[in-house]
Amino acid sequence: MFKYSNSNKRYYTLDYFYKNKFNSKVFKVSLNAGFTCPNKDGKVGIGGCIYCSKTGSGEYGGDIKKDLITQFNEVKEMMLKKWPKAKYIGYFQANTNTYAPIDILKEKYETILKLDNLVGLNIATRPDSITDECLDYLEELSKKTYLTIELGLQTIHDKTSKLINRCHSLKCFEDMVIKLRKRNINIVVHIINGLPYETKEMMIDTIKYLSDLDIQGIKIHMLSILKDTKLAEIYKLENFKLITRDEYIDIVCDQLEHLREDIVVNRITGDPKVSDLIEPDWLVKKVAILNDIDKEMLKRNSYQGIKYQKK
């Protein structure tokens, strides 16, 4: 059995991590606080990342027309029907959630912090959107609650990063990881498999790079081509090759083998809304994909980190 598991999982799941840390089932409540992004409003770019939906990758966040407490309670009540004794984490998910003046950030975050049975905050953002003043505040916040900063990276490869319109460098990302960790703030990094023209080796190289950084968690997504995105336009014109379901499972298992064993796997596939999805259609069967990843790891008699070698 893998050392960070109490089930058939051969990788370090978020559920296992939360249950050991909080001695309880914990679920995240996704929120839309109405932020935008610097590569949407013209500060560093226009149009946003080419794959980003109209909701700013907050498909399962709350309704932006409703206040944060209402958003939170609607999701919480639904989840508590399944896990009546659970605790929860407020997840500021949509767009760039540190991209605002400090007084606005405080008002948003601390509104949620006041809620009962809340054990932490997850804040999704970009490495180019955390000012020194914001860092000071996040450090203060991390002493009040279990704080995690989710940094979008997606790929380490500069050519791909330019193609998807990330509008920040790998050096910018590295520097922010160092700044956050100097303040003992936990980091989860987002990556995307299947980005246009990337090879299997390129995707594995992204994992190898991250395994040598002081990060605490990772989210592995599969590229979703969603309606009304720039990516959908590019796909229609260029018809670039998408990785198949079997290829995705093979790549993820290889990535897990190279991933440092103490990095918590927060996500291991995409979870798009069916109504927005153009391709790949196999993504809608999330549970089956997770099960097949487990089967492949068992077939290989493999575990997270088995091939990790520190540089």
Phi, psi and omega per residue, in radians:
M1 nan 2.423 3.094
F2 -1.096 2.459 -2.986
K3 -1.108 -0.444 3.124
Y4 -1.874 0.864 -3.121
S5 -2.666 2.590 3.004
N6 -2.195 0.411 -3.104
S7 -2.485 -2.784 3.123
N8 -1.421 -0.018 -3.114
K9 -1.221 2.364 3.140
R10 -1.894 0.428 3.047
Y11 -2.522 2.886 -2.974
Y12 -1.496 1.682 -3.061
T13 -1.413 2.702 3.104
L14 -1.144 -0.666 3.134
D15 -1.042 -0.766 3.108
Y16 -1.099 -0.763 3.137
F17 -1.046 -0.870 -3.115
Y18 -1.091 -0.760 -3.101
K19 -1.105 -0.614 3.113
N20 -1.341 -0.582 -3.116
K21 -1.374 -0.744 -3.010
F22 -1.901 -0.044 -3.138
N23 0.954 0.691 -3.061
S24 -2.895 2.753 2.913
K25 -1.180 2.338 3.126
V26 -2.239 2.337 3.034
F27 -2.234 2.652 -3.138
K28 -1.629 2.409 3.102
V29 -1.854 1.932 -3.077
S30 -1.334 2.372 -3.059
L31 -2.259 2.612 3.027
N32 -2.061 1.842 -3.047
A33 -1.619 0.102 3.038
G34 1.437 0.364 3.102
F35 -1.395 2.909 3.000
T36 -2.055 -2.802 -3.125
C37 -2.360 2.606 3.134
P38 -1.215 -0.317 3.060
N39 -1.724 0.256 2.971
K40 -1.937 -0.675 -3.007
D41 -1.606 0.046 3.066
G42 1.744 -0.106 -3.133
K43 -1.100 -0.815 3.062
V44 -2.122 -0.289 -3.131
G45 -2.976 3.115 -3.126
I46 -2.290 2.446 3.041
G47 1.701 -0.295 -3.137
G48 1.328 3.127 3.069
C49 -1.087 2.502 -2.974
I50 -1.128 -0.379 -3.120
Y51 -1.630 -0.135 -2.974
C52 -1.280 2.319 -3.132
S53 -1.374 3.053 3.127
K54 -1.084 -0.427 -3.133
T55 -1.549 0.096 3.135
G56 1.159 0.759 -3.115
S57 1.068 0.532 3.109
G58 -2.069 0.791 -3.056
E59 -1.014 -0.544 -3.099
Y60 -1.878 0.241 3.054
G61 -1.355 3.097 -3.123
G62 -1.293 3.040 3.105
D63 -1.337 2.068 -3.072
I64 -1.070 -0.355 3.132
K65 -1.326 -0.209 -3.107
K66 -1.867 2.669 3.120
D67 -1.219 2.864 -3.025
L68 -1.093 -0.656 3.138
I69 -1.128 -0.749 3.109
T70 -1.116 -0.784 3.086
Q71 -0.975 -0.852 -3.087
F72 -1.077 -0.838 -3.071
N73 -1.150 -0.591 3.128
E74 -1.120 -0.760 3.118
V75 -1.254 -0.749 -3.101
K76 -1.024 -0.813 -3.096
E77 -1.105 -0.633 3.113
M78 -1.172 -0.763 -3.103
M79 -1.234 -0.595 -3.115
L80 -1.186 -0.328 3.055
K81 -1.147 -0.551 3.136
K82 -1.554 -0.683 -3.107
W83 -2.239 1.405 -3.020
P84 -1.111 -0.355 -3.128
K85 -1.880 0.271 -3.061
A86 -1.298 2.795 2.966
K87 -1.916 2.993 -3.044
Y88 -2.521 2.793 3.129
I89 -2.123 2.306 3.069
G90 -1.376 2.165 -3.056
Y91 -1.994 1.803 3.058
F92 -1.391 1.761 -2.870
Q93 -1.830 -0.820 -2.941
A94 -1.309 2.299 3.113
N95 1.106 -2.572 -3.016
T96 -1.903 1.870 -2.867
N97 -1.604 0.247 2.935
T98 -2.115 0.158 -3.038
Y99 -1.634 1.252 -3.130
A100 -2.970 2.822 3.060
P101 -1.040 2.661 -3.066
I102 -0.992 -0.696 -3.103
D103 -1.105 -0.595 3.094
I104 -1.247 -0.745 3.107
L105 -1.040 -0.788 3.133
K106 -1.048 -0.771 -3.116
E107 -1.078 -0.746 -3.117
K108 -1.192 -0.929 -3.060
Y109 -1.135 -0.772 -3.008
E110 -1.351 -0.293 2.966
T111 -1.088 -0.735 -3.132
I112 -1.364 -0.612 -3.131
L113 -1.028 -0.450 -3.088
K114 -1.303 -0.225 -3.023
L115 -1.289 2.575 3.139
D116 -1.181 2.571 3.071
N117 1.112 0.271 3.045
L118 -1.479 2.186 -3.080
V119 -1.892 -0.124 -3.130
G120 -3.084 3.050 3.057
L121 -2.237 2.404 2.922
N122 -1.975 2.265 -3.074
I123 -2.165 1.983 -3.141
A124 -1.517 2.300 -3.082
T125 -2.733 -3.003 3.103
R126 -2.005 2.659 -3.118
P127 -1.193 -0.285 3.132
D128 -1.674 0.190 -3.002
S129 -2.210 0.514 3.065
I130 -2.196 1.842 -3.138
T131 -1.310 2.925 3.081
D132 -1.081 -0.659 3.089
E133 -1.103 -0.707 3.098
C134 -1.147 -0.703 3.091
L135 -1.015 -0.746 3.109
D136 -1.046 -0.751 -3.125
Y137 -1.202 -0.718 3.125
L138 -1.092 -0.661 3.084
E139 -1.089 -0.738 3.081
E140 -1.084 -0.749 -3.129
L141 -1.131 -0.650 -3.105
S142 -1.156 -0.293 3.099
K143 -1.536 -0.185 3.134
K144 -1.726 -0.476 -3.029
T145 -2.671 2.986 3.093
Y146 -1.400 1.801 -3.025
L147 -1.797 2.339 3.041
T148 -2.267 2.268 3.038
I149 -1.756 2.170 3.110
E150 -1.734 2.000 -3.099
L151 -1.779 2.176 3.015
G152 -1.328 2.231 3.010
L153 -2.163 -0.940 3.070
Q154 1.382 -0.785 3.136
T155 -2.787 2.684 3.053
I156 -1.608 -0.086 -2.980
H157 -1.592 2.092 -2.998
D158 -1.050 -0.712 -3.118
K159 -1.084 -0.752 3.111
T160 -1.176 -0.735 -3.129
S161 -1.015 -0.709 3.101
K162 -1.186 -0.710 3.139
L163 -1.057 -0.724 -3.090
I164 -1.518 0.019 3.049
N165 1.175 0.746 3.111
R166 -1.195 -0.643 3.063
C167 1.140 0.489 2.926
H168 -2.570 2.756 -3.085
S169 -1.618 2.895 3.040
L170 -1.160 -0.611 3.091
K171 -1.064 -0.699 3.086
C172 -1.043 -0.757 3.111
F173 -1.102 -0.847 -3.141
E174 -1.005 -0.777 -3.119
D175 -1.096 -0.686 -3.136
M176 -1.224 -0.636 3.064
V177 -1.022 -0.795 3.141
I178 -1.095 -0.790 -3.120
K179 -1.090 -0.749 3.140
L180 -1.168 -0.736 -3.095
R181 -1.256 -0.500 3.047
K182 -1.076 -0.442 3.118
R183 -1.750 0.175 3.083
N184 1.080 0.629 3.113
I185 -1.709 2.277 -3.102
N186 -1.238 2.520 -3.082
I187 -2.229 2.298 2.944
V188 -2.044 2.294 -3.093
V189 -1.888 2.374 3.081
H190 -1.665 2.308 2.975
I191 -2.257 2.791 3.134
I192 -2.200 2.194 2.993
N193 -1.533 2.605 3.067
G194 1.497 0.233 3.082
L195 -1.066 2.603 -3.027
P196 -0.900 2.214 3.011
Y197 1.253 0.122 3.045
E198 -1.444 2.482 3.090
T199 -1.613 2.926 3.067
K200 -0.982 -0.740 -3.119
E201 -1.092 -0.657 3.126
M202 -1.138 -0.711 3.137
M203 -1.164 -0.685 3.098
I204 -1.185 -0.640 3.104
D205 -1.076 -0.616 3.087
T206 -1.071 -0.744 3.109
I207 -1.148 -0.774 3.139
K208 -1.027 -0.743 3.119
Y209 -1.073 -0.831 -3.086
L210 -1.180 -0.546 -3.122
S211 -1.125 -0.365 3.126
D212 -1.643 0.009 3.099
L213 -1.703 2.788 3.115
D214 -1.456 1.279 3.072
I215 -2.045 2.733 -3.041
Q216 -1.867 -0.313 -3.101
G217 -2.714 2.892 3.123
I218 -2.502 2.573 2.984
K219 -2.086 2.089 3.106
I220 -1.793 2.069 3.119
H221 -1.918 2.698 2.887
M222 -1.733 2.417 3.138
L223 -1.000 2.205 3.046
S224 -1.894 2.257 3.018
I225 -1.644 1.918 -3.040
L226 -1.862 2.672 3.104
K227 -1.048 2.600 3.050
D228 1.068 0.633 3.050
T229 -2.139 2.791 3.069
K230 -1.101 -0.613 3.115
L231 -1.042 -0.698 3.119
A232 -1.080 -0.668 3.108
E233 -1.147 -0.769 -3.138
I234 -1.121 -0.734 -3.122
Y235 -1.109 -0.686 3.126
K236 -1.124 -0.656 -3.110
L237 -1.393 -0.760 -2.980
E238 -1.793 -0.358 -3.138
N239 0.837 0.810 3.142
F240 -1.101 2.698 -3.048
K241 -1.248 2.294 3.019
L242 -1.706 2.505 3.081
I243 -1.261 2.558 -3.128
T244 -1.395 2.972 3.100
R245 -1.026 -0.812 -3.135
D246 -1.126 -0.675 3.099
E247 -1.121 -0.698 3.136
Y248 -1.086 -0.811 3.139
I249 -1.061 -0.753 3.116
D250 -1.084 -0.774 -3.127
I251 -1.136 -0.786 -3.128
V252 -1.081 -0.744 3.129
C253 -1.106 -0.708 3.057
D254 -1.095 -0.736 3.127
Q255 -1.091 -0.743 3.115
L256 -1.057 -0.678 -3.141
E257 -1.108 -0.547 -3.136
H258 -1.619 -0.102 -3.095
L259 -1.461 2.253 3.118
R260 -0.894 2.365 -2.928
E261 -1.141 -0.374 -3.096
D262 -1.652 0.106 3.063
I263 -1.498 2.170 -3.073
V264 -1.381 2.221 3.136
V265 -1.489 1.763 -3.097
N266 -1.353 -0.487 3.136
R267 -2.717 2.614 -3.066
I268 -2.361 0.101 3.029
T269 -2.776 3.014 3.087
G270 -1.412 2.928 -3.120
D271 -2.573 1.042 -3.056
P272 -1.321 2.769 3.014
K273 -1.309 2.285 -3.078
V274 -1.000 -0.671 -3.081
S275 -1.156 -0.377 -3.118
D276 -1.747 -0.213 -2.963
L277 -1.429 2.265 2.999
I278 -1.685 -0.949 3.104
E279 -2.661 2.741 -0.146
P280 -1.452 2.430 -3.047
D281 -1.211 -0.361 -3.133
W282 -1.206 -0.246 -3.119
L283 -1.142 -0.369 -3.062
V284 -1.249 -0.289 3.140
K285 -1.703 1.177 -3.013
K286 -1.073 -0.832 -3.079
V287 -1.082 -0.702 3.136
A288 -1.118 -0.663 3.109
I289 -1.130 -0.803 3.124
L290 -1.044 -0.749 3.136
N291 -1.109 -0.689 -3.114
D292 -1.271 -0.508 3.008
I293 -1.119 -0.773 3.091
D294 -1.042 -0.755 -3.120
K295 -1.124 -0.706 -3.128
E296 -1.184 -0.701 3.100
M297 -1.116 -0.662 3.082
L298 -1.149 -0.784 3.133
K299 -1.022 -0.682 3.126
R300 -1.369 -0.219 -2.965
N301 0.933 0.875 -2.997
S302 -2.110 2.903 -3.098
Y303 -2.518 2.815 3.004
Q304 -1.024 2.250 3.044
G305 1.551 -0.002 -3.042
I306 -1.109 -0.472 3.135
K307 -1.901 0.138 -3.110
Y308 -1.193 2.294 3.065
Q309 -2.338 2.017 -3.141
K310 -1.149 2.329 3.131
K311 -1.319 nan nan
